[in-house]
Amino acid sequence: MIEVLLPEGARAREAFGPDGSAVLYPGEAALVATAPQERREEFTTVRGCARRAMADLGLPPAPVLNGRRNVPQWPAGVVGSMTHCAGYRAAVLARDTDLVAIGIDAEPDMPLRPGILESIALPGELAWARTPVTGAGRVCRDRLLFSAKEAVYKTWFPLVGTELDFDDARLSFRTDADSPRRGTFRAVVLRPGTGSDGRPVTGFAGRWLADRGLVVTAIAVPAPDGAGHPDR
Ligand SMILES: CC(C)(COP(=O)(O)OP(=O)(O)OC[C@H]1O[C@@H](n2cnc3c(N)ncnc32)[C@H](O)[C@@H]1OP(=O)(O)O)[C@@H](O)C(=O)NCCC(=O)NCCS
């Protein structure tokens, strides 16, 4: 499902339930040794997804530990992102010669709990997110906004290394002409930073879709000469 949101060079693997064949490395198992069963299952299944994506890139399997602020630690030369929510786990990886950063997020396509939208949305976003969409293009816009902001953070943090609050990025969305439950979004970072490659980071372009009771968002930042670059 998520692969339709991604450029060339990215490798996506996903699961819609627990993967009993996924196995953790000792260092990974130590991170969730005392966690509830549900957390251990999502952590294990998504790492199974990550290892299948590594294989798709022609790489040997490797542990995915958590670094500062829980940022996933990928093998050298690899960028990626992981997400899990009820009924869905996904990992997207790429070589850093193709993409410099990836951020993905999945959420149930259900309204946010009362009060959450007001705490994550800027005024213009609030009006958009409160406008209901029914019929063929039905999607919970408040949840879509939330998911896209999470994808922004997961792209931003590994790239820039600083925190980003919900009111630090202004998002706007479009719907594809040929597919009313799929589209694009733009994130303008109101407090720009500098990426690990020395380039300014002022915003991101992403894609979204609503399907199978889920809202899924993805951002892939192309490397200047990589396979993920739109002009290549
Ligand atoms: C970290 C955060 C984005 C995770 O999102 P979530 O919807 O709660 O959870 P998901 O299941 O989708 O994603 C979890 C995965 O995110 C990844 N992740 C966690 N911290 C991360 C970070 N600092 N940078 C990048 N990825 C991170 C991990 O791979 C994690 O999986 P794991 O725990 O199995 O290793 C969220 O909890 C958070 O802290 N948000 C606040 C910051 C924010 O969103 N700001 C908005 C800016 S516009």
The ligand as an ORCA input file, in Angstrom:
! r2SCAN-3c Opt
* xyz 0 1
  C       8.436     10.064     17.590
  C       7.015     10.160     17.068
  C       7.017     11.009     15.803
  C       6.541      8.734     16.719
  O       5.295      8.739     16.058
  P       4.076      7.810     16.529
  O       2.932      8.077     15.613
  O       3.882      8.002     17.980
  O       4.572      6.312     16.360
  P       4.864      5.425     15.074
  O       4.520      4.040     15.426
  O       4.248      5.962     13.831
  O       6.437      5.541     14.903
  C       7.292      4.959     15.834
  C       8.640      4.890     15.189
  O       9.117      6.214     14.948
  C      10.522      6.172     14.908
  N      11.039      7.274     15.693
  C      10.971      7.430     17.029
  N      11.608      8.571     17.379
  C      12.081      9.115     16.237
  C      12.841     10.284     15.959
  N      13.263     11.126     16.929
  N      13.161     10.550     14.686
  C      12.783      9.709     13.685
  N      12.059      8.573     13.894
  C      11.723      8.293     15.166
  C      10.957      4.819     15.469
  O      11.371      4.010     14.389
  C       9.681      4.271     16.070
  O       9.594      2.862     15.984
  P      10.255      1.940     17.138
  O       9.782      2.515     18.434
  O       9.734      0.582     16.858
  O      11.741      2.064     16.971
  C       6.025     10.794     18.081
  O       5.855      9.943     19.182
  C       6.476     12.138     18.614
  O       7.297     12.231     19.519
  N       5.915     13.257     18.084
  C       6.182     14.569     18.593
  C       7.020     15.394     17.658
  C       6.223     15.788     16.442
  O       5.539     14.988     15.856
  N       6.331     17.061     16.035
  C       5.575     17.541     14.895
  C       6.447     18.406     14.016
  S       5.492     19.208     12.745
*
